[in-house]
């Protein structure tokens, strides 16, 4: 028992040393609007980065310096390929890396229930290549319990998760094409299945200039990410309904919002528009609504906000 503890402690300290001197290898699984900018940040910060994606077109574009993300130029992508960044379609090279960051899509199905099948499929494929003392960090938005229950349970037949294999959750907070907030300007929530898991995750992101916010568990981090986007969804719906009210009584909704936002506390301005868009806000609140129903809590305002927001495009078209 003492020998195993000694091995674990030495391996853990070795990982922290490798983070500090940037000799650690980072892999990014999923090279979309979250994964590719993250790969760029780590590579340009001096880490060796391996990228994985099953989309052959993406892999080909990266190798040929053709960007498929509008806020990453071809020039940046070509530069990235010269900075210790290599890409692969299969997971054979996973055995050579220290950190595996999962940036995978977690959509909803036709019934607006969570669909984490891509995440589960990738974990199942990765598993045979994983070795002791690696770290998996999940960045995908998901419902509370995914990291601590589903992913951990997929790994416990092979590892003592939290001791000889590290597992962390740190939700992405990308705002694509927002030049005011790049990755290094957005604080990152970090959590882990064990204290060592969380510290590895925190030290890694801090090494590339990201301020980190520790939370008590992956479930707290998972729920916080859902709250962030549900907050936006609900307030977008509210202000769109306010616009219809203001039209009925013949006042300008923007005058109302500008007056309200003069208050220095307790209010944040949202503006009316054609509902919501993007990758997250139309999807993430449904994860919170689904898990709430599972535990017997009625959060019907989430589905109501989604209904209002999804109706807005057709309302705007009719007005035009």
Beta strands, then each sheet from edge to edge (+ up, - down):
strand 1: 25-29
strand 2: 48-52
strand 3: 85-88
strand 4: 99-102
strand 5: 135-138
strand 6: 166-169
strand 7: 188-192
strand 8: 212-214
sheet 1: 3+ 2+ 1+ 4+ 5+ 6+ 7- 8-
end
